[in-house]
Amino acid sequence: MKKILLHLDTDTVASTFDQAVAYDSGVDNIIAHGGATRDNVTAHVHGMIFTRGGKNLKNSAIFIGGSNVTASELVGEAVKKAFFGPVRVSVMLDPNGSNTTAAAIARKVMTNYDITGKNVVILGAGPVGQRTALYLLKEGASKVTLTCRSMARSKATVEHMKKAYGVDVIPGETRSDEAVTALLKDAHVAIAAGPAGVCIVPEATWTASKTLEVIADVNAVPPLGVEGMEVMDNGTEKQGVRFYGAIAIGNFKMKVHRGAVASLFDTNDLFLDETTIYDIACKIDNA
């Protein structure tokens, strides 16, 4: 029986990228719908769960994507509500690639490196930064600071994370190079997860820190997020600090993405989201 993936995308046109990765993951056919909302997906879900029964349900699965993370999460909730007990299929939620990217960052940072008890600063409080914070706290980081240019926004973000996940993250502000320098003064790990084409960490800033051991950057658009970073850096040591660039992180992200999609067809009851995709990344990393 062919493996069928229902691709629900909150953007007007379903992502070509996500469909290409799905085919590379062994999916036989993709049914793609753009403009997905929590109000219009139930019929699509029923079309997947009522056409195959019993053991054959595992040959159907659902992928939820889109650039609007909040909207995609609402679609995910609607999909779960459309199931009938065990009459369901596996689901992967990865809006804007945020879950798989964050998982890849965390695993790269921890390559031959013990995060236990470390002080981590994440520069960028968007979905990727938030999820990276979750994963590194899960692995034992003692302190994670999540920052953006607005302290009010950072505070609102960490309050949301406390309510949603029960984790304690420290808010920070990065309005100036001086502010970033102060944040990194006692940090062991720095992660640049800000907007593309913006240098968040000048070389003078990271070299001023006497404690930094690892720096990661997901920005592949010049100027990179960290001055002195190269996109191909994969544990490259510079002035005593290990560097991980966007392509090195991206290559592992693709493995996680493909592995997660492939795992959907092992059973009919998976729900892979920001709390569970990291487990897939760990299995791939440890294989």
Contacts in CASP RR format, 6 or more apart in sequence:
PFRMAT RR
TARGET T0000
AUTHOR 0000-0000-0000
METHOD contacts of the structure
MODEL  1
MKKILLHLDTDTVASTFDQAVAYDSGVDNIIAHGGATRDNVTAHVHGMIF
TRGGKNLKNSAIFIGGSNVTASELVGEAVKKAFFGPVRVSVMLDPNGSNT
TAAAIARKVMTNYDITGKNVVILGAGPVGQRTALYLLKEGASKVTLTCRS
MARSKATVEHMKKAYGVDVIPGETRSDEAVTALLKDAHVAIAAGPAGVCI
VPEATWTASKTLEVIADVNAVPPLGVEGMEVMDNGTEKQGVRFYGAIAIG
NFKMKVHRGAVASLFDTNDLFLDETTIYDIACKIDNA
1 52 0 8 1.000
1 56 0 8 1.000
1 59 0 8 1.000
2 28 0 8 1.000
2 29 0 8 1.000
2 59 0 8 1.000
3 26 0 8 1.000
3 27 0 8 1.000
3 28 0 8 1.000
3 29 0 8 1.000
3 59 0 8 1.000
3 60 0 8 1.000
3 61 0 8 1.000
3 265 0 8 1.000
4 27 0 8 1.000
4 28 0 8 1.000
4 29 0 8 1.000
4 30 0 8 1.000
4 31 0 8 1.000
4 48 0 8 1.000
4 59 0 8 1.000
4 60 0 8 1.000
4 61 0 8 1.000
5 22 0 8 1.000
5 27 0 8 1.000
5 29 0 8 1.000
5 30 0 8 1.000
5 31 0 8 1.000
5 60 0 8 1.000
5 61 0 8 1.000
5 62 0 8 1.000
5 63 0 8 1.000
5 261 0 8 1.000
5 264 0 8 1.000
6 30 0 8 1.000
6 31 0 8 1.000
6 33 0 8 1.000
6 44 0 8 1.000
6 45 0 8 1.000
6 48 0 8 1.000
6 60 0 8 1.000
6 61 0 8 1.000
6 62 0 8 1.000
6 63 0 8 1.000
7 14 0 8 1.000
7 15 0 8 1.000
7 18 0 8 1.000
7 19 0 8 1.000
7 22 0 8 1.000
7 30 0 8 1.000
7 31 0 8 1.000
7 32 0 8 1.000
7 33 0 8 1.000
7 62 0 8 1.000
7 63 0 8 1.000
7 65 0 8 1.000
8 14 0 8 1.000
8 33 0 8 1.000
8 34 0 8 1.000
8 36 0 8 1.000
8 41 0 8 1.000
8 44 0 8 1.000
8 62 0 8 1.000
8 63 0 8 1.000
8 64 0 8 1.000
8 65 0 8 1.000
8 75 0 8 1.000
8 79 0 8 1.000
9 15 0 8 1.000
9 18 0 8 1.000
9 32 0 8 1.000
9 33 0 8 1.000
9 34 0 8 1.000
9 35 0 8 1.000
9 36 0 8 1.000
9 64 0 8 1.000
9 65 0 8 1.000
9 66 0 8 1.000
10 34 0 8 1.000
10 35 0 8 1.000
10 36 0 8 1.000
10 37 0 8 1.000
10 64 0 8 1.000
10 65 0 8 1.000
10 66 0 8 1.000
10 67 0 8 1.000
10 68 0 8 1.000
10 71 0 8 1.000
10 72 0 8 1.000
10 75 0 8 1.000
10 95 0 8 1.000
11 34 0 8 1.000
11 35 0 8 1.000
11 65 0 8 1.000
11 66 0 8 1.000
11 67 0 8 1.000
11 68 0 8 1.000
12 34 0 8 1.000
12 35 0 8 1.000
13 34 0 8 1.000
14 32 0 8 1.000
14 33 0 8 1.000
14 34 0 8 1.000
15 65 0 8 1.000
15 66 0 8 1.000
18 63 0 8 1.000
18 65 0 8 1.000
18 94 0 8 1.000
19 30 0 8 1.000
19 32 0 8 1.000
21 254 0 8 1.000
21 257 0 8 1.000
21 258 0 8 1.000
21 261 0 8 1.000
22 30 0 8 1.000
22 63 0 8 1.000
22 261 0 8 1.000
23 30 0 8 1.000
24 258 0 8 1.000
25 257 0 8 1.000
25 258 0 8 1.000
25 259 0 8 1.000
25 261 0 8 1.000
25 262 0 8 1.000
26 261 0 8 1.000
26 262 0 8 1.000
27 261 0 8 1.000
31 44 0 8 1.000
33 44 0 8 1.000
36 44 0 8 1.000
36 64 0 8 1.000
36 75 0 8 1.000
37 71 0 8 1.000
37 74 0 8 1.000
37 75 0 8 1.000
37 78 0 8 1.000
38 74 0 8 1.000
38 75 0 8 1.000
38 76 0 8 1.000
38 77 0 8 1.000
38 78 0 8 1.000
39 78 0 8 1.000
41 75 0 8 1.000
41 78 0 8 1.000
41 79 0 8 1.000
41 82 0 8 1.000
42 78 0 8 1.000
42 81 0 8 1.000
42 82 0 8 1.000
45 62 0 8 1.000
45 79 0 8 1.000
45 82 0 8 1.000
45 83 0 8 1.000
46 82 0 8 1.000
48 60 0 8 1.000
48 62 0 8 1.000
48 89 0 8 1.000
49 57 0 8 1.000
49 60 0 8 1.000
49 82 0 8 1.000
49 83 0 8 1.000
49 84 0 8 1.000
49 87 0 8 1.000
49 88 0 8 1.000
49 89 0 8 1.000
50 87 0 8 1.000
51 60 0 8 1.000
52 59 0 8 1.000
52 60 0 8 1.000
53 87 0 8 1.000
54 268 0 8 1.000
57 87 0 8 1.000
57 88 0 8 1.000
57 89 0 8 1.000
57 268 0 8 1.000
58 89 0 8 1.000
58 90 0 8 1.000
58 265 0 8 1.000
58 266 0 8 1.000
58 267 0 8 1.000
58 268 0 8 1.000
59 265 0 8 1.000
60 89 0 8 1.000
60 268 0 8 1.000
61 89 0 8 1.000
61 90 0 8 1.000
61 91 0 8 1.000
61 92 0 8 1.000
61 261 0 8 1.000
61 264 0 8 1.000
61 265 0 8 1.000
62 79 0 8 1.000
62 89 0 8 1.000
62 90 0 8 1.000
62 91 0 8 1.000
62 92 0 8 1.000
63 91 0 8 1.000
63 92 0 8 1.000
63 94 0 8 1.000
63 261 0 8 1.000
63 264 0 8 1.000
64 72 0 8 1.000
64 75 0 8 1.000
64 76 0 8 1.000
64 79 0 8 1.000
64 91 0 8 1.000
64 92 0 8 1.000
64 93 0 8 1.000
64 94 0 8 1.000
64 95 0 8 1.000
65 72 0 8 1.000
65 75 0 8 1.000
65 93 0 8 1.000
65 94 0 8 1.000
65 95 0 8 1.000
65 96 0 8 1.000
65 97 0 8 1.000
66 72 0 8 1.000
66 95 0 8 1.000
66 96 0 8 1.000
67 95 0 8 1.000
67 96 0 8 1.000
68 95 0 8 1.000
69 95 0 8 1.000
69 96 0 8 1.000
69 98 0 8 1.000
69 127 0 8 1.000
71 95 0 8 1.000
72 93 0 8 1.000
72 95 0 8 1.000
72 96 0 8 1.000
73 93 0 8 1.000
73 95 0 8 1.000
76 91 0 8 1.000
76 93 0 8 1.000
79 91 0 8 1.000
80 91 0 8 1.000
80 271 0 8 1.000
86 268 0 8 1.000
86 269 0 8 1.000
88 268 0 8 1.000
88 269 0 8 1.000
89 264 0 8 1.000
89 268 0 8 1.000
90 263 0 8 1.000
90 264 0 8 1.000
90 265 0 8 1.000
90 266 0 8 1.000
90 267 0 8 1.000
90 268 0 8 1.000
90 269 0 8 1.000
90 270 0 8 1.000
90 271 0 8 1.000
90 272 0 8 1.000
91 264 0 8 1.000
91 270 0 8 1.000
91 271 0 8 1.000
91 272 0 8 1.000
92 260 0 8 1.000
92 261 0 8 1.000
92 264 0 8 1.000
92 270 0 8 1.000
92 272 0 8 1.000
92 273 0 8 1.000
92 277 0 8 1.000
93 99 0 8 1.000
93 271 0 8 1.000
93 272 0 8 1.000
93 273 0 8 1.000
93 274 0 8 1.000
94 100 0 8 1.000
94 257 0 8 1.000
94 260 0 8 1.000
94 272 0 8 1.000
94 277 0 8 1.000
95 127 0 8 1.000
96 127 0 8 1.000
97 128 0 8 1.000
97 253 0 8 1.000
97 257 0 8 1.000
98 126 0 8 1.000
98 127 0 8 1.000
98 128 0 8 1.000
98 131 0 8 1.000
98 274 0 8 1.000
99 131 0 8 1.000
99 272 0 8 1.000
99 273 0 8 1.000
99 274 0 8 1.000
99 277 0 8 1.000
99 278 0 8 1.000
100 253 0 8 1.000
100 256 0 8 1.000
100 257 0 8 1.000
100 260 0 8 1.000
100 277 0 8 1.000
100 281 0 8 1.000
101 128 0 8 1.000
101 218 0 8 1.000
101 249 0 8 1.000
101 250 0 8 1.000
101 253 0 8 1.000
102 127 0 8 1.000
102 128 0 8 1.000
102 129 0 8 1.000
102 130 0 8 1.000
102 131 0 8 1.000
102 132 0 8 1.000
102 134 0 8 1.000
102 135 0 8 1.000
102 274 0 8 1.000
102 278 0 8 1.000
103 131 0 8 1.000
103 135 0 8 1.000
103 253 0 8 1.000
103 256 0 8 1.000
103 277 0 8 1.000
103 278 0 8 1.000
103 280 0 8 1.000
103 281 0 8 1.000
104 249 0 8 1.000
104 250 0 8 1.000
104 252 0 8 1.000
104 253 0 8 1.000
104 255 0 8 1.000
104 256 0 8 1.000
104 281 0 8 1.000
105 128 0 8 1.000
105 132 0 8 1.000
105 135 0 8 1.000
105 191 0 8 1.000
105 193 0 8 1.000
105 216 0 8 1.000
105 218 0 8 1.000
105 244 0 8 1.000
105 249 0 8 1.000
106 132 0 8 1.000
106 135 0 8 1.000
106 136 0 8 1.000
106 139 0 8 1.000
106 278 0 8 1.000
106 281 0 8 1.000
107 252 0 8 1.000
107 256 0 8 1.000
107 281 0 8 1.000
107 282 0 8 1.000
107 285 0 8 1.000
108 216 0 8 1.000
108 234 0 8 1.000
108 244 0 8 1.000
108 248 0 8 1.000
108 249 0 8 1.000
108 252 0 8 1.000
109 115 0 8 1.000
109 136 0 8 1.000
109 189 0 8 1.000
109 191 0 8 1.000
109 214 0 8 1.000
109 216 0 8 1.000
109 244 0 8 1.000
110 139 0 8 1.000
111 235 0 8 1.000
111 244 0 8 1.000
113 213 0 8 1.000
113 214 0 8 1.000
113 242 0 8 1.000
115 136 0 8 1.000
115 139 0 8 1.000
115 140 0 8 1.000
115 141 0 8 1.000
115 189 0 8 1.000
116 139 0 8 1.000
116 140 0 8 1.000
116 141 0 8 1.000
116 142 0 8 1.000
117 140 0 8 1.000
117 141 0 8 1.000
117 142 0 8 1.000
117 143 0 8 1.000
118 140 0 8 1.000
118 141 0 8 1.000
118 142 0 8 1.000
118 143 0 8 1.000
118 188 0 8 1.000
118 189 0 8 1.000
118 213 0 8 1.000
119 141 0 8 1.000
119 142 0 8 1.000
119 143 0 8 1.000
119 145 0 8 1.000
119 186 0 8 1.000
119 187 0 8 1.000
119 188 0 8 1.000
119 189 0 8 1.000
119 211 0 8 1.000
120 133 0 8 1.000
120 136 0 8 1.000
120 141 0 8 1.000
120 143 0 8 1.000
120 144 0 8 1.000
120 145 0 8 1.000
120 187 0 8 1.000
120 188 0 8 1.000
120 189 0 8 1.000
120 190 0 8 1.000
120 191 0 8 1.000
121 144 0 8 1.000
121 145 0 8 1.000
121 147 0 8 1.000
121 183 0 8 1.000
121 184 0 8 1.000
121 187 0 8 1.000
121 189 0 8 1.000
121 190 0 8 1.000
121 191 0 8 1.000
122 129 0 8 1.000
122 132 0 8 1.000
122 133 0 8 1.000
122 144 0 8 1.000
122 145 0 8 1.000
122 146 0 8 1.000
122 147 0 8 1.000
122 191 0 8 1.000
122 193 0 8 1.000
123 147 0 8 1.000
123 174 0 8 1.000
123 180 0 8 1.000
123 183 0 8 1.000
123 190 0 8 1.000
123 191 0 8 1.000
123 192 0 8 1.000
123 193 0 8 1.000
123 194 0 8 1.000
123 200 0 8 1.000
123 201 0 8 1.000
124 146 0 8 1.000
124 147 0 8 1.000
124 148 0 8 1.000
124 174 0 8 1.000
124 192 0 8 1.000
124 193 0 8 1.000
124 194 0 8 1.000
124 200 0 8 1.000
125 146 0 8 1.000
125 147 0 8 1.000
125 148 0 8 1.000
125 153 0 8 1.000
125 154 0 8 1.000
125 157 0 8 1.000
126 148 0 8 1.000
126 157 0 8 1.000
126 193 0 8 1.000
126 194 0 8 1.000
128 193 0 8 1.000
128 218 0 8 1.000
129 146 0 8 1.000
129 191 0 8 1.000
129 193 0 8 1.000
130 146 0 8 1.000
130 157 0 8 1.000
130 161 0 8 1.000
131 274 0 8 1.000
132 191 0 8 1.000
132 193 0 8 1.000
133 144 0 8 1.000
133 146 0 8 1.000
133 161 0 8 1.000
133 167 0 8 1.000
133 169 0 8 1.000
134 161 0 8 1.000
134 165 0 8 1.000
134 167 0 8 1.000
134 274 0 8 1.000
134 275 0 8 1.000
134 278 0 8 1.000
135 278 0 8 1.000
136 144 0 8 1.000
136 189 0 8 1.000
137 144 0 8 1.000
137 167 0 8 1.000
137 169 0 8 1.000
138 278 0 8 1.000
141 189 0 8 1.000
143 170 0 8 1.000
144 169 0 8 1.000
144 170 0 8 1.000
145 169 0 8 1.000
145 170 0 8 1.000
145 171 0 8 1.000
145 172 0 8 1.000
145 183 0 8 1.000
145 187 0 8 1.000
146 154 0 8 1.000
146 157 0 8 1.000
146 158 0 8 1.000
146 161 0 8 1.000
146 169 0 8 1.000
146 170 0 8 1.000
146 171 0 8 1.000
146 172 0 8 1.000
147 154 0 8 1.000
147 171 0 8 1.000
147 172 0 8 1.000
147 173 0 8 1.000
147 174 0 8 1.000
147 183 0 8 1.000
148 154 0 8 1.000
148 157 0 8 1.000
148 172 0 8 1.000
148 173 0 8 1.000
148 174 0 8 1.000
149 173 0 8 1.000
149 174 0 8 1.000
149 175 0 8 1.000
150 173 0 8 1.000
151 171 0 8 1.000
151 172 0 8 1.000
151 173 0 8 1.000
154 171 0 8 1.000
154 172 0 8 1.000
154 173 0 8 1.000
155 171 0 8 1.000
157 169 0 8 1.000
157 171 0 8 1.000
158 169 0 8 1.000
158 170 0 8 1.000
158 171 0 8 1.000
161 167 0 8 1.000
161 169 0 8 1.000
162 168 0 8 1.000
162 169 0 8 1.000
165 275 0 8 1.000
172 183 0 8 1.000
173 179 0 8 1.000
174 180 0 8 1.000
174 183 0 8 1.000
174 200 0 8 1.000
177 202 0 8 1.000
177 204 0 8 1.000
177 205 0 8 1.000
180 200 0 8 1.000
180 201 0 8 1.000
180 202 0 8 1.000
180 205 0 8 1.000
181 204 0 8 1.000
181 205 0 8 1.000
181 208 0 8 1.000
181 209 0 8 1.000
184 190 0 8 1.000
184 201 0 8 1.000
184 205 0 8 1.000
184 206 0 8 1.000
184 208 0 8 1.000
184 209 0 8 1.000
184 212 0 8 1.000
185 208 0 8 1.000
185 209 0 8 1.000
185 211 0 8 1.000
186 209 0 8 1.000
186 211 0 8 1.000
187 209 0 8 1.000
187 211 0 8 1.000
187 212 0 8 1.000
188 211 0 8 1.000
188 212 0 8 1.000
188 213 0 8 1.000
188 214 0 8 1.000
189 212 0 8 1.000
189 213 0 8 1.000
189 214 0 8 1.000
189 215 0 8 1.000
189 216 0 8 1.000
190 201 0 8 1.000
190 206 0 8 1.000
190 209 0 8 1.000
190 212 0 8 1.000
190 214 0 8 1.000
190 215 0 8 1.000
190 216 0 8 1.000
190 226 0 8 1.000
191 215 0 8 1.000
191 216 0 8 1.000
191 217 0 8 1.000
191 218 0 8 1.000
192 200 0 8 1.000
192 201 0 8 1.000
192 215 0 8 1.000
192 216 0 8 1.000
192 217 0 8 1.000
192 218 0 8 1.000
192 219 0 8 1.000
192 224 0 8 1.000
192 225 0 8 1.000
192 226 0 8 1.000
192 229 0 8 1.000
193 218 0 8 1.000
194 200 0 8 1.000
194 218 0 8 1.000
194 219 0 8 1.000
194 225 0 8 1.000
195 219 0 8 1.000
196 219 0 8 1.000
196 220 0 8 1.000
196 221 0 8 1.000
197 219 0 8 1.000
197 221 0 8 1.000
197 222 0 8 1.000
197 223 0 8 1.000
197 224 0 8 1.000
197 225 0 8 1.000
198 219 0 8 1.000
198 223 0 8 1.000
198 225 0 8 1.000
199 223 0 8 1.000
199 224 0 8 1.000
199 225 0 8 1.000
199 226 0 8 1.000
199 227 0 8 1.000
200 225 0 8 1.000
200 226 0 8 1.000
201 215 0 8 1.000
201 217 0 8 1.000
201 225 0 8 1.000
201 226 0 8 1.000
201 227 0 8 1.000
202 227 0 8 1.000
203 227 0 8 1.000
203 228 0 8 1.000
206 212 0 8 1.000
206 215 0 8 1.000
206 226 0 8 1.000
206 227 0 8 1.000
206 241 0 8 1.000
207 239 0 8 1.000
212 241 0 8 1.000
213 240 0 8 1.000
213 241 0 8 1.000
213 242 0 8 1.000
214 241 0 8 1.000
214 242 0 8 1.000
214 244 0 8 1.000
215 226 0 8 1.000
215 229 0 8 1.000
215 241 0 8 1.000
215 242 0 8 1.000
215 243 0 8 1.000
215 244 0 8 1.000
216 243 0 8 1.000
216 244 0 8 1.000
216 245 0 8 1.000
216 249 0 8 1.000
217 224 0 8 1.000
217 225 0 8 1.000
217 226 0 8 1.000
217 229 0 8 1.000
217 243 0 8 1.000
217 244 0 8 1.000
217 245 0 8 1.000
217 246 0 8 1.000
218 245 0 8 1.000
218 246 0 8 1.000
218 249 0 8 1.000
218 250 0 8 1.000
219 225 0 8 1.000
219 246 0 8 1.000
220 231 0 8 1.000
220 245 0 8 1.000
220 246 0 8 1.000
220 247 0 8 1.000
224 230 0 8 1.000
224 231 0 8 1.000
224 245 0 8 1.000
224 246 0 8 1.000
226 243 0 8 1.000
228 238 0 8 1.000
228 243 0 8 1.000
229 243 0 8 1.000
229 245 0 8 1.000
230 236 0 8 1.000
230 243 0 8 1.000
230 245 0 8 1.000
231 245 0 8 1.000
231 246 0 8 1.000
231 247 0 8 1.000
231 248 0 8 1.000
232 245 0 8 1.000
232 247 0 8 1.000
232 248 0 8 1.000
233 243 0 8 1.000
233 244 0 8 1.000
233 245 0 8 1.000
233 248 0 8 1.000
234 244 0 8 1.000
234 245 0 8 1.000
234 248 0 8 1.000
235 242 0 8 1.000
235 243 0 8 1.000
235 244 0 8 1.000
235 248 0 8 1.000
236 242 0 8 1.000
236 243 0 8 1.000
237 243 0 8 1.000
252 281 0 8 1.000
252 285 0 8 1.000
255 284 0 8 1.000
256 277 0 8 1.000
256 280 0 8 1.000
256 281 0 8 1.000
256 284 0 8 1.000
259 280 0 8 1.000
259 284 0 8 1.000
260 272 0 8 1.000
260 277 0 8 1.000
260 280 0 8 1.000
263 270 0 8 1.000
263 272 0 8 1.000
263 280 0 8 1.000
264 270 0 8 1.000
264 272 0 8 1.000
270 276 0 8 1.000
272 280 0 8 1.000
END
